[in-house]
Amino acid sequence: MEQRITRAKARIAKSPVPYGAPGPAERAERRAAVSAMLYLVFNAGYSAATGTERAELCDEAIRLGRLLLRLFATDPETMGLLALMLLQHARSPARFDADGEIVLLEDQDRGLWRKAPIAEGLALVDKAMRHRAPGPYQLQAAIAGLHARAARPRDTDWAGIDALYATLERMQPSPVVTLNRAVAAAKVAGPAAGLALVEPLAGPLQGYFHFHGLRSALLQQLGRTAEAREAMGRAIALAGTPAEAAHIRLQLDRLAGDGSKDRERI
């Protein structure tokens, strides 16, 4: 490392290009790259297979996010990034049960959610929004904030979440964003509305297990059990971790049980 630094200094000394701090445009571009890297680190920890690894990576991403905000204290997107990580990480104690299996958001014990990071994250969301310069991190943080504000699953402002996802969809079009919006749309307007958003994503998300899992859940709600079971089987094949596969298998077992009851009634 010392040799690399020495060589770099020598190249700078010989180069005719002036050496100095980047200008505002270049600094903004670099900040965006650093923010993306931090969120990748956070997500790597958030989806890790072991609890220790999850905590260490998420905590490190949040620590670096605080440093970034210290450098760019008035940047609303940096506030949004830190708020998003805090709000998501606050739910970690409730995301897995004693056997290490995934607990869906609506089934989580909200008493286990950590109050201090939620309060900090919500304050950052409110502060960022006052700048009236919305960005993708702010919108995602606002969505996480609506979940955090709901004392019970039925208190969730799904219409607000649907509107925020629609804005994010326009700002940063992505099949995954549309997939997430489909969840909110199904809560607001019913499973048929959610499925109408999901079905066109079959091409780009064919290899994404969440696509098949959500499609299965919506088909099940519509009473299309055979199709739901097929989609759930596809989701199992694509699951990224044993915990995810176990959770999907549990849903598949429930579908199989529902099918048995149907046959008995027939």
C-alpha positions as a LaTeX table, in Angstrom:
\begin{tabular}{lrrr}
\hline
Residue & $x$ (\AA) & $y$ (\AA) & $z$ (\AA) \\
\hline
Met1 & 0.00 & 0.00 & 0.00 \\
Glu2 & 2.84 & 2.40 & 0.82 \\
Gln3 & 4.40 & 1.67 & $-2.59$ \\
Arg4 & 1.12 & 2.36 & $-4.36$ \\
Ile5 & 0.73 & 5.68 & $-2.52$ \\
Thr6 & 4.33 & 6.63 & $-3.43$ \\
Arg7 & 3.73 & 5.81 & $-7.11$ \\
Ala8 & 0.48 & 7.78 & $-7.08$ \\
Lys9 & 2.23 & 10.83 & $-5.61$ \\
Ala10 & 4.92 & 10.60 & $-8.28$ \\
Arg11 & 2.35 & 10.44 & $-11.07$ \\
Ile12 & 0.50 & 13.45 & $-9.66$ \\
Ala13 & 3.76 & 15.44 & $-9.43$ \\
Lys14 & 4.58 & 14.70 & $-13.09$ \\
Ser15 & 1.08 & 15.23 & $-14.41$ \\
Pro16 & 0.17 & 18.57 & $-16.03$ \\
Val17 & $-3.41$ & 18.22 & $-14.71$ \\
Pro18 & $-3.96$ & 20.52 & $-11.71$ \\
Tyr19 & $-4.58$ & 18.69 & $-8.45$ \\
Gly20 & $-7.27$ & 20.00 & $-6.13$ \\
Ala21 & $-10.66$ & 19.47 & $-4.57$ \\
Pro22 & $-13.45$ & 18.52 & $-7.00$ \\
Gly23 & $-16.01$ & 21.11 & $-8.07$ \\
Pro24 & $-19.70$ & 21.01 & $-7.08$ \\
Ala25 & $-20.82$ & 18.91 & $-10.06$ \\
Glu26 & $-18.08$ & 16.33 & $-9.67$ \\
Arg27 & $-18.57$ & 16.26 & $-5.90$ \\
Ala28 & $-22.28$ & 15.56 & $-6.34$ \\
Glu29 & $-21.50$ & 12.73 & $-8.78$ \\
Arg30 & $-19.00$ & 11.20 & $-6.36$ \\
Arg31 & $-21.43$ & 11.55 & $-3.44$ \\
Ala32 & $-24.07$ & 9.65 & $-5.42$ \\
Ala33 & $-21.60$ & 6.82 & $-6.08$ \\
Val34 & $-20.62$ & 6.66 & $-2.41$ \\
Ser35 & $-24.30$ & 6.64 & $-1.37$ \\
Ala36 & $-25.02$ & 3.75 & $-3.74$ \\
Met37 & $-22.07$ & 1.82 & $-2.33$ \\
Leu38 & $-23.23$ & 2.38 & 1.26 \\
Tyr39 & $-26.73$ & 1.15 & 0.47 \\
Leu40 & $-25.28$ & $-1.94$ & $-1.25$ \\
Val41 & $-23.26$ & $-2.69$ & 1.89 \\
Phe42 & $-26.37$ & $-2.19$ & 4.02 \\
Asn43 & $-28.48$ & $-4.48$ & 1.84 \\
Ala44 & $-25.76$ & $-7.14$ & 1.88 \\
Gly45 & $-26.03$ & $-7.15$ & 5.65 \\
Tyr46 & $-29.81$ & $-6.87$ & 5.72 \\
Ser47 & $-30.22$ & $-9.99$ & 3.59 \\
Ala48 & $-27.31$ & $-11.97$ & 5.08 \\
Ala49 & $-27.87$ & $-15.50$ & 6.35 \\
Thr50 & $-26.44$ & $-15.00$ & 9.85 \\
Gly51 & $-27.47$ & $-12.51$ & 12.49 \\
Thr52 & $-23.92$ & $-11.42$ & 13.37 \\
Glu53 & $-23.05$ & $-10.67$ & 9.76 \\
Arg54 & $-26.30$ & $-8.77$ & 9.32 \\
Ala55 & $-25.65$ & $-6.56$ & 12.31 \\
Glu56 & $-22.01$ & $-5.82$ & 11.49 \\
Leu57 & $-22.58$ & $-4.82$ & 7.87 \\
Cys58 & $-25.70$ & $-2.79$ & 8.61 \\
Asp59 & $-24.05$ & $-1.01$ & 11.55 \\
Glu60 & $-21.00$ & $-0.20$ & 9.45 \\
Ala61 & $-23.11$ & 1.18 & 6.60 \\
Ile62 & $-25.02$ & 3.36 & 9.07 \\
Arg63 & $-21.77$ & 4.56 & 10.67 \\
Leu64 & $-20.41$ & 5.58 & 7.26 \\
Gly65 & $-23.76$ & 7.16 & 6.42 \\
Arg66 & $-23.45$ & 9.37 & 9.49 \\
Leu67 & $-19.97$ & 10.44 & 8.36 \\
Leu68 & $-21.30$ & 11.24 & 4.90 \\
Leu69 & $-24.10$ & 13.35 & 6.39 \\
Arg70 & $-21.56$ & 15.16 & 8.55 \\
Leu71 & $-19.73$ & 16.16 & 5.35 \\
Phe72 & $-22.92$ & 17.08 & 3.46 \\
Ala73 & $-25.17$ & 18.20 & 6.29 \\
Thr74 & $-27.69$ & 20.03 & 4.09 \\
Asp75 & $-28.06$ & 17.42 & 1.35 \\
Pro76 & $-31.61$ & 15.95 & 1.54 \\
Glu77 & $-30.73$ & 12.73 & $-0.30$ \\
Thr78 & $-27.94$ & 11.98 & 2.17 \\
Met79 & $-30.47$ & 12.53 & 4.96 \\
Gly80 & $-32.86$ & 10.21 & 3.14 \\
Leu81 & $-30.24$ & 7.49 & 2.78 \\
Leu82 & $-29.35$ & 7.52 & 6.48 \\
Ala83 & $-33.04$ & 7.65 & 7.45 \\
Leu84 & $-33.82$ & 4.68 & 5.18 \\
Met85 & $-31.07$ & 2.55 & 6.71 \\
Leu86 & $-32.05$ & 3.48 & 10.27 \\
Leu87 & $-35.73$ & 2.73 & 9.73 \\
Gln88 & $-35.10$ & $-0.60$ & 8.05 \\
His89 & $-32.47$ & $-1.72$ & 10.54 \\
Ala90 & $-34.76$ & $-0.80$ & 13.45 \\
Arg91 & $-37.02$ & $-3.71$ & 12.43 \\
Ser92 & $-34.21$ & $-6.29$ & 12.51 \\
Pro93 & $-35.03$ & $-7.80$ & 15.95 \\
Ala94 & $-38.46$ & $-8.82$ & 14.66 \\
Arg95 & $-37.54$ & $-10.01$ & 11.17 \\
Phe96 & $-36.59$ & $-13.60$ & 12.15 \\
Asp97 & $-38.11$ & $-15.99$ & 14.67 \\
Ala98 & $-36.25$ & $-18.19$ & 17.17 \\
Asp99 & $-35.62$ & $-20.81$ & 14.47 \\
Gly100 & $-34.13$ & $-18.25$ & 12.08 \\
Glu101 & $-37.15$ & $-18.22$ & 9.79 \\
Ile102 & $-38.36$ & $-15.01$ & 8.15 \\
Val103 & $-41.26$ & $-13.16$ & 9.74 \\
Leu104 & $-43.20$ & $-11.01$ & 7.29 \\
Leu105 & $-43.66$ & $-7.33$ & 8.10 \\
Glu106 & $-47.36$ & $-7.70$ & 8.87 \\
Asp107 & $-46.64$ & $-10.58$ & 11.27 \\
Gln108 & $-43.76$ & $-8.93$ & 13.13 \\
Asp109 & $-43.96$ & $-8.06$ & 16.82 \\
Arg110 & $-43.75$ & $-4.29$ & 16.54 \\
Gly111 & $-42.87$ & $-4.07$ & 20.20 \\
Leu112 & $-39.44$ & $-5.44$ & 19.21 \\
Trp113 & $-38.77$ & $-2.61$ & 16.79 \\
Arg114 & $-36.07$ & $-0.30$ & 18.12 \\
Lys115 & $-37.59$ & 3.05 & 19.04 \\
Ala116 & $-34.45$ & 5.24 & 19.05 \\
Pro117 & $-33.40$ & 4.64 & 15.41 \\
Ile118 & $-37.04$ & 4.94 & 14.32 \\
Ala119 & $-37.32$ & 8.35 & 15.99 \\
Glu120 & $-34.03$ & 9.46 & 14.44 \\
Gly121 & $-35.01$ & 8.16 & 11.02 \\
Leu122 & $-38.42$ & 9.86 & 11.09 \\
Ala123 & $-36.83$ & 13.15 & 12.13 \\
Leu124 & $-34.40$ & 12.90 & 9.21 \\
Val125 & $-37.24$ & 12.16 & 6.78 \\
Asp126 & $-39.16$ & 15.21 & 7.96 \\
Lys127 & $-36.05$ & 17.39 & 7.74 \\
Ala128 & $-35.19$ & 16.15 & 4.24 \\
Met129 & $-38.71$ & 16.71 & 2.92 \\
Arg130 & $-38.61$ & 20.36 & 4.03 \\
His131 & $-35.98$ & 20.97 & 1.35 \\
Arg132 & $-38.62$ & 20.20 & $-1.31$ \\
Ala133 & $-36.06$ & 18.42 & $-3.47$ \\
Pro134 & $-37.31$ & 14.80 & $-3.40$ \\
Gly135 & $-35.07$ & 11.96 & $-4.50$ \\
Pro136 & $-35.14$ & 8.14 & $-4.53$ \\
Tyr137 & $-33.63$ & 7.68 & $-1.05$ \\
Gln138 & $-36.02$ & 10.20 & 0.46 \\
Leu139 & $-39.03$ & 8.49 & $-1.13$ \\
Gln140 & $-37.92$ & 5.06 & 0.08 \\
Ala141 & $-37.29$ & 6.47 & 3.55 \\
Ala142 & $-40.75$ & 8.07 & 3.54 \\
Ile143 & $-42.26$ & 4.66 & 2.67 \\
Ala144 & $-40.33$ & 3.01 & 5.52 \\
Gly145 & $-41.47$ & 5.86 & 7.74 \\
Leu146 & $-45.16$ & 5.16 & 7.03 \\
His147 & $-44.60$ & 1.54 & 8.04 \\
Ala148 & $-42.79$ & 2.67 & 11.20 \\
Arg149 & $-45.58$ & 5.07 & 12.18 \\
Ala150 & $-48.23$ & 2.31 & 12.06 \\
Ala151 & $-48.75$ & 0.83 & 15.54 \\
Arg152 & $-50.60$ & $-2.12$ & 13.97 \\
Pro153 & $-50.52$ & $-3.55$ & 10.43 \\
Arg154 & $-54.10$ & $-2.44$ & 9.81 \\
Asp155 & $-53.11$ & 1.14 & 10.66 \\
Thr156 & $-50.66$ & 1.31 & 7.72 \\
Asp157 & $-51.31$ & 4.15 & 5.28 \\
Trp158 & $-51.28$ & 1.96 & 2.17 \\
Ala159 & $-52.74$ & 4.71 & 0.00 \\
Gly160 & $-49.82$ & 6.95 & 0.98 \\
Ile161 & $-47.35$ & 4.15 & 0.29 \\
Asp162 & $-48.93$ & 3.53 & $-3.12$ \\
Ala163 & $-48.61$ & 7.22 & $-3.98$ \\
Leu164 & $-44.96$ & 7.32 & $-2.88$ \\
Tyr165 & $-44.14$ & 4.23 & $-4.95$ \\
Ala166 & $-45.91$ & 5.79 & $-7.96$ \\
Thr167 & $-43.68$ & 8.86 & $-7.58$ \\
Leu168 & $-40.58$ & 6.68 & $-7.19$ \\
Glu169 & $-41.66$ & 4.71 & $-10.26$ \\
Arg170 & $-41.73$ & 7.92 & $-12.33$ \\
Met171 & $-38.45$ & 9.18 & $-10.91$ \\
Gln172 & $-36.51$ & 5.91 & $-11.06$ \\
Pro173 & $-38.36$ & 3.39 & $-13.27$ \\
Ser174 & $-37.60$ & $-0.19$ & $-12.27$ \\
Pro175 & $-39.44$ & $-3.52$ & $-12.37$ \\
Val176 & $-38.62$ & $-4.01$ & $-8.67$ \\
Val177 & $-40.16$ & $-0.64$ & $-7.79$ \\
Thr178 & $-43.31$ & $-1.62$ & $-9.69$ \\
Leu179 & $-43.33$ & $-4.97$ & $-7.90$ \\
Asn180 & $-43.22$ & $-3.22$ & $-4.54$ \\
Arg181 & $-45.94$ & $-0.83$ & $-5.65$ \\
Ala182 & $-48.11$ & $-3.84$ & $-6.53$ \\
Val183 & $-48.17$ & $-4.82$ & $-2.85$ \\
Ala184 & $-49.55$ & $-1.40$ & $-1.90$ \\
Ala185 & $-51.98$ & $-1.40$ & $-4.84$ \\
Ala186 & $-53.34$ & $-4.79$ & $-3.73$ \\
Lys187 & $-53.86$ & $-3.45$ & $-0.21$ \\
Val188 & $-55.70$ & $-0.37$ & $-1.52$ \\
Ala189 & $-57.69$ & $-1.75$ & $-4.46$ \\
Gly190 & $-57.61$ & $-5.52$ & $-4.02$ \\
Pro191 & $-55.51$ & $-8.46$ & $-5.33$ \\
Ala192 & $-56.69$ & $-8.06$ & $-8.93$ \\
Ala193 & $-55.23$ & $-4.54$ & $-9.04$ \\
Gly194 & $-51.94$ & $-5.82$ & $-7.64$ \\
Leu195 & $-51.81$ & $-8.72$ & $-10.08$ \\
Ala196 & $-52.43$ & $-6.33$ & $-12.99$ \\
Leu197 & $-49.17$ & $-4.58$ & $-12.07$ \\
Val198 & $-47.29$ & $-7.83$ & $-11.46$ \\
Glu199 & $-48.11$ & $-9.82$ & $-14.59$ \\
Pro200 & $-46.30$ & $-7.50$ & $-17.07$ \\
Leu201 & $-43.10$ & $-7.96$ & $-15.04$ \\
Ala202 & $-42.80$ & $-11.66$ & $-15.91$ \\
Gly203 & $-40.07$ & $-10.99$ & $-18.47$ \\
Pro204 & $-37.59$ & $-8.83$ & $-16.55$ \\
Leu205 & $-38.24$ & $-10.52$ & $-13.17$ \\
Gln206 & $-38.49$ & $-14.15$ & $-14.29$ \\
Gly207 & $-35.42$ & $-15.02$ & $-12.22$ \\
Tyr208 & $-36.43$ & $-13.01$ & $-9.13$ \\
Phe209 & $-38.00$ & $-15.12$ & $-6.40$ \\
His210 & $-39.95$ & $-12.21$ & $-4.85$ \\
Phe211 & $-41.82$ & $-11.80$ & $-8.14$ \\
His212 & $-43.06$ & $-15.39$ & $-8.03$ \\
Gly213 & $-43.76$ & $-15.20$ & $-4.29$ \\
Leu214 & $-45.92$ & $-12.08$ & $-4.61$ \\
Arg215 & $-47.66$ & $-13.41$ & $-7.70$ \\
Ser216 & $-48.45$ & $-16.61$ & $-5.80$ \\
Ala217 & $-49.92$ & $-14.67$ & $-2.85$ \\
Leu218 & $-52.13$ & $-12.58$ & $-5.13$ \\
Leu219 & $-53.30$ & $-15.63$ & $-7.09$ \\
Gln220 & $-54.13$ & $-17.35$ & $-3.81$ \\
Gln221 & $-56.24$ & $-14.38$ & $-2.69$ \\
Leu222 & $-58.10$ & $-14.57$ & $-6.00$ \\
Gly223 & $-58.84$ & $-18.26$ & $-5.45$ \\
Arg224 & $-56.56$ & $-19.45$ & $-8.28$ \\
Thr225 & $-54.92$ & $-22.08$ & $-6.07$ \\
Ala226 & $-53.30$ & $-24.27$ & $-8.72$ \\
Glu227 & $-51.56$ & $-21.29$ & $-10.34$ \\
Ala228 & $-50.56$ & $-20.00$ & $-6.91$ \\
Arg229 & $-48.98$ & $-23.34$ & $-6.01$ \\
Glu230 & $-47.01$ & $-23.40$ & $-9.27$ \\
Ala231 & $-45.72$ & $-19.86$ & $-8.72$ \\
Met232 & $-44.73$ & $-20.65$ & $-5.14$ \\
Gly233 & $-42.76$ & $-23.68$ & $-6.31$ \\
Arg234 & $-40.87$ & $-21.45$ & $-8.73$ \\
Ala235 & $-40.13$ & $-19.03$ & $-5.90$ \\
Ile236 & $-38.62$ & $-21.84$ & $-3.80$ \\
Ala237 & $-36.30$ & $-22.80$ & $-6.63$ \\
Leu238 & $-35.03$ & $-19.21$ & $-6.83$ \\
Ala239 & $-34.78$ & $-18.44$ & $-3.10$ \\
Gly240 & $-31.47$ & $-16.85$ & $-2.14$ \\
Thr241 & $-31.11$ & $-18.19$ & 1.41 \\
Pro242 & $-32.31$ & $-21.27$ & 3.38 \\
Ala243 & $-34.50$ & $-18.98$ & 5.52 \\
Glu244 & $-36.23$ & $-17.61$ & 2.43 \\
Ala245 & $-36.73$ & $-21.12$ & 1.02 \\
Ala246 & $-38.13$ & $-22.37$ & 4.34 \\
His247 & $-40.59$ & $-19.48$ & 4.50 \\
Ile248 & $-41.79$ & $-20.13$ & 0.95 \\
Arg249 & $-42.13$ & $-23.85$ & 1.66 \\
Leu250 & $-44.38$ & $-22.97$ & 4.60 \\
Gln251 & $-46.59$ & $-20.96$ & 2.27 \\
Leu252 & $-46.60$ & $-23.84$ & $-0.22$ \\
Asp253 & $-47.68$ & $-26.26$ & 2.53 \\
Arg254 & $-50.55$ & $-23.94$ & 3.34 \\
Leu255 & $-51.56$ & $-23.92$ & $-0.31$ \\
Ala256 & $-51.41$ & $-27.72$ & $-0.40$ \\
Gly257 & $-53.59$ & $-27.84$ & 2.70 \\
Asp258 & $-56.12$ & $-25.50$ & 1.12 \\
Gly259 & $-56.18$ & $-27.72$ & $-1.94$ \\
Ser260 & $-56.90$ & $-30.80$ & 0.21 \\
Lys261 & $-59.83$ & $-29.01$ & 1.85 \\
Asp262 & $-61.20$ & $-28.09$ & $-1.58$ \\
Arg263 & $-60.99$ & $-31.70$ & $-2.68$ \\
Glu264 & $-62.79$ & $-32.82$ & 0.50 \\
Arg265 & $-65.60$ & $-30.36$ & $-0.13$ \\
Ile266 & $-65.89$ & $-31.59$ & $-3.72$ \\
\hline
\end{tabular}
